[in-house]
Structure formats: structure tokens, C-alpha cells
Amino acid sequence: MADQTKPRSSPLRLCVGCRVRAERSKLLRVVSVDGSLVPDPAKRFPGRGAHLHLDLGCLDLAERRRAFPRALRLPGRPLDISAVREAVTIALQQQGRQQA
């Protein structure tokens, strides 16, 4: 019987904003540090993480739905998302420059 190996794919994660599954490499990991959300692009920070598309629409949806506290299992705690908003904005600007 011939060896029928499937191409390896990256693990799938769920975007907390739009709730669409995507490859882990296409999403930004976010963790909570002292009541603030911190982007973890290297995916190395310890603890539970939430994943998000590099899209301000997904970030707005996640914020409106209060998805970050639920995904990170920190109910009732308001989280500062300014660092994540800044990271997403910078990433989008860099992508725009690369496409131009």
C-alpha cells in the first residue's frame, strides 16, 4: 500500500472576535498580565491565552461581546485592551506597506 501522508497543517484556534477557526500562525495570541491584555506575537508568555485575527473589526467584536475575560477565565474583571489595539493597528500598517 502506498504511503499516503497528509500535509501537516498548523493547529487551529478560534478567534474570540468573529469566532472563526484559523491556523494558529494567522492569529495573534493575547494574554492577561496584571489586569491588562498584552499581545504575545511569539506565543511564549505563560498562562491561558486568547487568539484574535489581526483585524480591528474582530477586536471590536471581542470587546463588545466581553470575550476576553471569558476566554481567559477572568470573569468580572475589566481588562485594558489598549496595548492589543496598538499592536493590531501597527501590524495592519506594516501589512499595508508590504502590499504597496
C-alpha positions in Angstrom: 0.0 0.0 0.0 1.4 3.4 -0.9 2.2 5.9 1.8 -0.5 8.5 1.7 0.7 11.1 4.1 -1.3 14.3 4.5 0.4 17.6 4.5 0.9 18.8 8.1 -1.2 21.8 9.0 -0.8 24.2 11.8 -3.1 23.8 14.9 -6.4 25.6 14.6 -7.5 28.2 17.1 -10.8 30.2 17.5 -10.8 33.9 17.1 -12.5 35.4 20.1 -13.9 38.2 18.0 -15.5 36.7 14.9 -15.5 33.1 16.3 -14.0 31.6 13.1 -11.3 28.9 13.3 -8.0 29.7 11.7 -4.4 28.5 11.8 -2.6 29.5 14.9 0.1 31.2 12.8 -2.5 33.6 11.3 -3.8 34.7 14.7 -2.4 37.0 17.5 -2.2 35.4 20.9 -3.2 37.7 23.8 -2.6 37.0 27.5 -3.6 38.9 30.7 -0.8 40.5 32.7 -1.9 42.4 35.9 -5.3 43.3 34.5 -4.1 44.3 31.1 -4.2 42.4 27.8 -0.8 42.0 26.3 -0.1 40.8 22.8 2.1 37.7 22.6 3.2 37.5 19.0 6.0 35.0 19.9 3.4 32.8 21.7 5.8 32.4 24.6 4.1 34.0 27.6 2.8 31.6 30.3 -0.8 31.0 31.1 -4.0 30.9 29.2 -4.2 32.8 26.0 -6.9 34.0 23.7 -6.5 34.3 19.9 -7.5 37.1 17.6 -7.3 37.9 13.9 -5.2 40.9 13.0 -8.4 42.9 12.3 -9.8 45.9 14.2 -13.3 44.5 13.4 -12.5 41.3 15.3 -11.1 43.3 18.2 -14.2 45.5 18.4 -16.4 42.4 18.4 -14.4 40.7 21.1 -14.5 43.9 23.2 -18.3 44.4 22.7 -19.1 40.8 23.5 -16.7 40.8 26.5 -15.0 37.8 25.1 -11.5 38.3 26.5 -12.4 37.9 30.2 -14.5 34.8 29.3 -11.8 33.3 27.1 -9.1 34.0 29.7 -11.3 32.8 32.6 -11.2 36.1 34.4 -14.9 36.9 34.8 -15.9 40.2 36.2 -12.5 41.8 35.7 -12.3 44.8 33.3 -9.3 44.4 31.1 -7.3 47.2 29.4 -7.0 46.4 25.7 -5.1 49.5 24.6 -1.8 47.5 24.1 -3.6 44.9 21.9 -5.4 47.7 19.8 -2.0 49.3 19.3 -0.3 46.0 18.2 -3.2 45.3 15.7 -3.0 48.8 14.3 0.8 48.6 13.8 0.5 45.1 12.2 -2.1 46.3 9.8 0.0 49.3 8.8 3.0 47.1 8.2 0.9 44.7 6.1 -0.3 47.7 4.0 3.3 48.8 3.4 4.4 45.3 2.3 1.5 45.1 -0.2 2.2 48.6 -1.7 
